Amino acid sequence: MTLALGGMLSAGLLLLAAPFLWPRPSGPARARTPGRLRANLGQAGLGNLPLAAFVALSLVLGLAVSTLSQAILGIAALSIVVALAGLALPTLMVAWRVRARRRANRAVWPDVVDHLVSAVRSGLALPDSVGSLAGAGPLSTRPAFAEFAREYQATGNFGSAVDGLKVSLADPVADRILETLRMAREVGGSDLTVVLRSLAAWLRQDAAIRSEVEARQSWIVNAARLGVAAPWIVLLLLASRPEAAVAYNTSAGMIVIIGGLGVSVVAYRLMVALGRLPEERRWFR
């Protein structure tokens, strides 16, 4: 009875905390899970990977590590936890790659804007200015701009080429820059260089502030990772003993492991939410 009441209390607390741990997007950011996963793959530089292949890889990895855990330790509940961890590992790696790529790109976009300003001031047409970044821009963005130049030369449609470039770059800052260029192309105006310079200055200031705050708050994220990993490392060491494996294969042992998984997930999400800055969303897809 005590275990049942404890489980109900834990489920109720989890439901109360769910809106804060997993907020539901609204407006343009609201999307189905497959669409969000496809967007994350694109932002991670894996846009050519089929979604079915990614899901199959996750399933195979989860099944493989679960089978290995069951063969070595022989604890059913722990094998379920390991299977869930293996299933989520590719998604977590994609999310980590997205964050790493965005951090790296924060130092790139001001240089891209500076090159655009120089090209526009030199008298190049706007499409030619964008295409010139294939040879003069930062190395990480040159392939995408080279593809833009080829598509524009083939079609002559600036809007379509910009849409393809947005898909290739898959970055919210790039979306903002390209939409500014699209508006300047369609509406015209003489203040494009002023707008781009202001945008470059703001991007540099935002990157500097984010770097400083992330450096100061990195200990929170590291503490969350250590706090989540430590109990499971201890559990794996205990599970290697035959008498502990027998205890964890009981119903009470299964409840302890599953309950520990729930507590670990909630605690980690709370710590990460406290220690991570909000990321920009792609509003101009």
N, C-alpha and C positions, 0 to 999 in steps of 0.2 A: 504493500500500500504506500509505503514511504517513497519507494522508487517511482511508482506511478505518479504520485503528487509532485515529486521533484521533476519528472519528465514534463508534466503539464505546465509547471511553473517556468521551466526553461523554454518550452515552446511559446508560451505567452510573452516572455521577455524578448524572444527573438522576433516575434511578430510586431511587438511595439517598436523595436529598434530597426526593423526592416526598411521603413521609409527613409531613414537617415543613412543606412548602410548601402542600400541599393535604390537610390531615387529614380523615379520613372521620368525619362525625358519627355518634354512637351514641345509643341511647335515643330519647327523644321528639323530639330535634332531627333525627333521621335522616329524610330525605325524598327523593323522586325529584326530578330536576332541574326538570321542569315545575312541581311543587308549590313548590319553593324559589323559582323565578322568579316565580310568581304571588304568593307571600308578599312578595317584594321589591317588586313592583309596588304591592301594597297599602300597604306601609310607606312607599313613595315618594309616596303620594297619587294613584296611577294605577290604582287598583283597578278602575275601569270600563273600562280599555283591554283589549280582547280579546287573549288570549295569541297567537292566530294573527296578529293585526295587528302585534303587536310583533315576532314572528319574521319576518314578511314585510318589515317596515321594515328590520330588520337585514340581511336578504338583499339587498334592493334597494340599501341604502347600500353594502354591501360590493362588490356588482357595479358600482355606479356609479363609486366611487373607483378600483377596479381598472381599469376601462375607461379612465378619464381618465389614470391613471398610465401605462398601456401606450401610450396615444396620444401622450403628451407625451415620455416617457422611452424607451419601447421596450425595457424590461428585464423579462423574464418573471418572474424570481425576485422582483424588487422589487414587481412588480404583485401577486404572491401575498401578500407581506407586507402590502401596502397593503389588499388585500382582507380579510385576517384582522383588520387593525386596524379597518377600517370595519365588519366584522361584529361585533366586540366593543365598538365605541363606544357603542351604545345601552345595552348591559348595564352598561358602566362608568358611564355617565351616571345610570342608575337607582341603582346602588350609591352614587354620590356624593350623589345626592338623598336617599337613605335616611340616610346619615351626617349630612348637613346638617340634615335634619328632626329627627333624634334629638338633635343638639346644641342646636337651637332649643327642643325640647320639654323639655330638662332644666331650663330655667328656668321652665317653665310648670306642671309637675306639682305642685310644692310649693304654688303658688297654688291649684290645683284642690283639693288636699287641704284647704287652709285654708278655702276656700269650703264644702266639704262639712262640715267641723267646725262652722262657723258655722250652717249650715242645720240640722244635726242638733240642735245645742244650742238652737236657737230653737223646737224642738218639731215641725218638719216630719217627716212620714214619710220613710222612706229613699228610696222611689221619687221622691217629690216633691223631696227634697233633691238627688238626681241630676239631675232634670229642671230644677231651678232654675239649673243651670249654663249652660243655653241662653241665659240673659239676664245672668247675673252672672259667669260664668267668663271665662277668657281668650278673646280674639277668635278665635284659631286653632282652638279646640276647640268653639266654640259651635254650628256646624252639626251636628256629630256628636251633641251632647247634645240639640239640638232634634229630631233624628231619633229619638233614644231616647224623648223625651217623647211624640212622636206615636205611636210604636209601642206604648208602654205604655198610653196612653189608648185605643188601638184594641183591644188584646188583653188588657190587665190581667195579662199574664204577665211578671213581673220577670226571670226567668231568660232567657227568649227575648229580651227587650229588651236585657239585658246582653250576650248573645252578639252581637247586631247591633252594639252599641256597640263591642265589642272589635274587630270586623271593620272598622268605620269608623275607629277610632283607630289600629289596627295598630301598637301600641307595647308593648314588654315591661313598662314601668313602669305603663302604663294597665292592662295585664292584671292586674298585682299588686294595684292599687287596686280594680279591679272584682271580683276574686275575694274580696278582703277584705270588700267590701260584700255580695257574694252569701252568704258564710258568715255574716255578721251577720244577714242577712235570714232565712236558713234555720234557724240555730241560736239566734240571739238573744244577749243579753248586754249588760252595761252598760259595757263597756270599749272600745266602738268609738271614741269620741273620743280616748281615750288612745292606742290603737293608731294612729289616723290622725295624731295629732300626732307620735308617734315616727317614723312613716314619713315625714312631711314634713321633720322635722329630718334624718333620714338622707339623704333625697334632696338637700337643700341641701348637706350636707357632701360627698356623692359628686360633685355637680356642680362644687363649688369645687375639689376635688382633681383631677378630670378636666381641668378648664380649665387648671389650673396645669401639670399634666404634659404636656398636649397642646401648650401654648405652648412648653415647654422642648424638646419632642421634634419640633416642627414642622420644624426644620432638617434632621432626618434624612429626612423624607418629601420635602422640597424638594430635597435633594441627590440622592435616588433619582430623582426626576423629571428633574432636570437631567442626571444621569449617563446616563439612558436616552435622552433626547431628543437630546443633543449628537452622538453618533456617526451617528444617522440623518439629522440635518440636514446633516452633512458629506457623508454618502453621497448625499443628494439633490443637493447642489452638485456633487459629482464626476460624478454620473450625467448631468448636463446637458451634459457634454462628449462629443462623438461617440466619441473613442477610449476613454474610460472605459466608455461604454455597450457597446461591442464587447467589452471585457474582461469585464464583468460578465455578458454573455450566454453565456460559456463555462461548461463544467461546474464548473471551479474557482471561477469567480465566483459561481455559484449556491450552491455549498457554503459559501462565505464569507458570503453574505447569510443563508442559512438558519441557519447556525451562529451568526451574530451575533444573529439573532432569538431563538434558544434561550438564549444567554447573557444577553441583555437581559431576557428574561422571568424567568429564575431570579434574576438579580441584583436586579431590581426587587422581586420577591416577598420576597426575603430582607430588603432594606432596609425595606420597608413593614412586614413582620412584626416587625422590631426597633423601629420607630418608632411603632407604633399600639397603643393600648390595646385589650384584648378587649372586644367589644360583648356586651351582654346578649342572651340568646335568649328567644324567646317560648315559655315552657313551658306556659302556660295558654291554648291556642288553643281 
